[in-house]
Structure formats: C-alpha cells, structure tokens
Amino acid sequence: MTDTPELEHGAGQDVSPTGETHSFPSDAELSRSLMATSATGVLSTLTTEGYPYGSLVSHIVDNAGNPVILISDLAEHTKNGRSDSRASLLVDASHTTDGDPLVGARLTLIGRLSLLEGEEGLEDSYLTKHPYSADYANFKDFNFWKLNVERCRFVGGFGHMSWMTANDYCNAEEDPFTQNASGAIEHMNDDHADANLIFVQERGGIPEAKEAEMVGVDRYGMTFRVPSASGDKLSRVAFPEVAEEAAQLEPFVIGLLRSLRNDI
C-alpha cells in the first residue's frame, strides 16, 4: 500500500470511515483494478483544429496497465492520433452503482498513442476479451494501438480524488479479488448479515451498529456501509495479512470471523 496525497479511502463515499482505515488500497491500486474489470472507455483525441474528440472504444491493458485498443485507419480518432499522439481514455464503474452514477469510481488515463509493435500475446488477449472483434481484426485498415500512460486522475466518488504519476499507476497491481469480489459481497449480504454486523461491531469502530452491508472487499480487508440516524457510515475491517491470490478470499473472511466469535 502507498499513501495518496488526497483522500486515501475507497468505496466512493463522501463520509469519513471508521475502524481500521489504514488498510484501504491506494488510489493507484484501485485504478489498476478498475482497468482490469472495465472493457470499454471514451478515447479523447485532438482534431487538427485543436478540439477534443471523444469516441467509444474497447480495450485491454498490458502488464503495466497501458490500454491497448483496436481501431480503423478510417476512424476520426485514428486520424487525430496520427496527427497528434496526445490522448486520454476515460473508464468508469457507474454501472456497478445504484442511483447517482457520480458515486461510482472513474479513471482518466493521459498519455500518447502509438502503434502496437513487438508485444506478443496482447492481440490474442484482446480477441479473448472482445471476441466480436475477430470479425474485423484482420481487415487491412485495422491496427492495434497503445496509450502510453503519462499521468492519471482517479475519482472514487464525491470528495475522493487524486492525481498519480505513471510510475505509481504502472507499478501498482490489480487486486487478486477483483474478479470474484462482487459474488462474495452478494453472498455475505444475502446469507451472512450477522457476520457483517460482528465485523463492524468488533473491528469496524461502530459497536452500536444494528445492521451492516458489505460494499467492498480487497486484498487488505473489507468495507461496510452502516446505517445511522445521522446518515450512512463507512466501516473498515482489515485482514490479518495481505492476500496474494483469489483463493484466499473465503478462508480470510471465515478465519477472521471465527477469531472474533471466539473473542465474544
């Protein structure tokens, strides 16, 4: 984990979290996880007149988190990119939130476009994630391009935002629970509401809590939303160690719960 210059907590809520708040992921880590789960974004290029031009593209990322896209030479964004390589890609997680889409996380990657050359495996990875693109991937006017990230802007919700360098972003890692977190959250809320409450009361800094909803889980711990008379609160509970792989999610949660029940 690394400290971020502005608000460090995740989950996109405009409240001060309680509990073991030191365990929140950095914004760079949240950014890498967001890129791993997103499939499309808005690519903005500059026209010859200097106007920003936005277009929807599908993407994957390379090992450093740089987006890779497949675009046609006939497209306006490709013409713009050949004329001026400066570009940005906006991705967001608004589809994962209910109500106000601005509560969801989003990320803008700023950098320069270049043709993808000599990087084996990325084209196959792209076609695996976007199989529909196989219909036109071999057309002569289609090529793979990469956005070489130079700077990033992450917004985790109201009041939670930060700039980060390309070095911070590229050196961060996707969370190992990214792909199975949503299923685990749904399972905990549907079948183990009592466990959520124990976590919040014993480790999350809200002993008076009457109910708790899990809203996030990552390699460092779990985040809960707790209703109160003054509005919803966020509660953070850390795992006893940092997870390295997805298979550790269930045993981490069960192990922590058992230790707390023994203490009660």
CORQUIJO-V215722 format. One record per residue. SS is DSSP state (@ for helix, = for strand, . for the rest). PHI is phi in whole degrees, 0 to 359 (* if undefined). OMEGA is omega in whole degrees, -180 to 180 (NA if undefined). Layout:
SS,PHI,OMEGA  SS,PHI,OMEGA
This chain:
.,*,176  .,232,178  .,286,175  .,250,-173  .,291,-180  .,243,-178  .,305,-174  .,263,-173  .,278,179  .,263,177  .,75,170  .,64,-180  .,245,180  .,271,177  .,219,177  .,274,-177  .,287,176  =,243,178  =,89,-173  .,270,-171  @,289,178  @,294,-172  @,268,179  .,292,175  .,295,174  .,286,178  @,295,177  @,295,177  @,294,177  @,299,-180  @,294,180  @,295,178  @,292,178  @,297,180  @,294,-179  @,292,-177  @,264,-180  .,273,-179  .,238,-179  =,225,177  =,198,178  =,259,176  =,272,178  =,248,177  =,239,-179  =,250,176  .,288,178  .,296,177  .,273,178  .,93,179  .,272,174  =,288,-178  =,234,-177  =,260,178  =,210,-178  =,279,178  =,224,171  =,267,-176  .,210,162  =,231,175  =,232,173  .,277,-176  .,298,-180  .,264,179  .,89,178  .,286,-179  =,293,175  =,240,-177  =,231,177  =,242,-174  =,223,-177  =,270,175  .,297,-178  .,278,-176  .,285,-180  @,299,-178  @,294,177  @,290,177  @,301,179  @,296,-178  @,296,177  @,289,-180  @,280,-179  .,214,-172  .,286,-179  =,294,-177  =,200,174  =,218,176  =,230,177  =,255,173  =,236,-178  =,214,180  .,244,-177  @,297,-180  @,291,-179  @,267,-177  .,244,174  .,264,177  .,81,-174  .,296,-180  @,294,-180  @,285,175  @,284,-177  .,285,179  .,284,173  =,210,-174  =,217,173  =,246,177  =,258,-178  =,246,180  =,184,-178  =,230,-179  =,278,173  =,210,176  =,297,179  .,283,-178  .,220,171  .,66,178  .,242,-175  .,295,175  .,95,-176  @,291,179  @,296,178  @,296,179  @,297,179  @,297,-178  @,292,176  @,292,-180  @,284,-178  .,234,-174  @,299,179  @,297,-177  @,287,178  @,297,-180  @,295,-177  .,230,-176  .,298,-178  .,266,176  .,296,-176  .,297,-176  .,270,179  =,260,179  =,219,174  =,272,178  =,235,177  =,233,172  =,265,180  =,279,-171  =,292,177  =,244,-180  =,199,-177  =,221,175  =,233,179  =,253,175  =,234,-178  =,262,-176  =,134,-178  .,298,177  .,79,-178  =,237,-176  =,202,178  =,194,168  =,270,173  =,217,179  =,281,176  @,299,-180  @,296,179  @,297,-179  @,294,-174  @,291,-180  @,274,177  .,284,-178  .,240,171  .,298,179  .,292,-179  .,295,-180  .,268,-174  .,306,-173  .,283,-177  .,245,-178  @,295,-175  @,298,178  @,294,179  @,294,179  @,297,179  @,299,-180  @,296,-180  @,296,-178  @,287,-178  @,280,-170  @,243,-175  .,223,178  @,299,179  @,294,178  @,292,177  @,305,-178  @,294,178  @,298,179  @,303,-176  @,292,-178  @,290,-173  @,270,-175  .,233,-173  .,266,174  .,79,179  .,229,-177  .,296,-179  .,273,-177  .,301,178  .,254,176  .,203,-179  .,206,179  =,242,176  =,288,-180  =,238,180  =,195,174  =,211,-179  =,210,-175  .,299,-177  .,262,-177  =,167,-175  =,236,178  =,241,-178  =,234,171  =,256,-175  =,239,177  .,292,175  .,211,-179  .,297,-179  .,265,-179  .,117,-179  .,294,175  =,242,174  =,257,180  =,232,-177  =,242,178  =,233,-176  =,272,169  .,283,-179  .,292,176  .,211,-178  .,276,-180  .,285,180  .,245,-177  .,212,-174  .,299,-177  .,295,-178  @,277,-175  @,301,-177  @,297,180  @,296,177  @,296,-178  @,293,-179  @,295,-179  @,297,179  @,293,179  @,297,180  @,297,180  @,294,179  @,288,179  @,296,178  @,291,-179  @,276,-176  .,288,NA
